[in-house]
Amino acid sequence: MEPVASTQATQVTEADEEDETTDNKYVLLDRLFKFIAEQATEEELNPVLSGYFCKLVSLLISRKQKQLVPYIFRQESVIIDQLVEHVGQKSISEILNKLLTQIETDFEPEVLAQIQQK
């Protein structure tokens, strides 16, 4: 009877891991973009930190675009709005410029539709 119990426990654990991976799919990106989300609109971003943020996001745009673009342009995302709130800073405007000019067009149709809606 022990093998059956351990098999069931393994199945439950695998199911929990699948749920966690879908929930945690964007954990690191959430942490990264929390930098602009936590800032009040009246407050200017720290220029040094926004420079590092820009370099990191620019690198992700150029190397991991297939993973980053669906995250930024998903239905419930407010990242573009948050970036626009801080467009007065050079680093943030560079990110927006790269998002507007360097996005490939060979995404799935649903992702392309979300990009066009934003």
Phi, psi and omega in degrees: 000335180297320179299324179295315180297318181290328176294317178295320179296321178295317179297319179295318180297317179296320178295319177296320180295322178296317177297318181293323181291325176289323177288323184263014182301324184244028184300313182292321177293323175300316179295320180296310184281355173296337178305315180273336182288326185278346182280136176289153183293331179284335184274137176274144178291151175298121185298324179292312180295322179292332174294316176295319178301315179299314180299318181292314180293322177298319177297317178294323178296318183282328185254330185234043185298325181296333178266326186282315185298314177300328178292314183292321186260014178294162188304312186272004184281141176240020184296316180300316178300318180293323177294319180296326178299331182249026184294343179293343178269138184303315183296318181291321178294328176296320178297313180299320178299316179294321178295327182279332187252335188249018179277129176289165183246011182260040176273169176296153183303324180292324178291318178298322177296320179293323178295318181292330179289325182287000000 
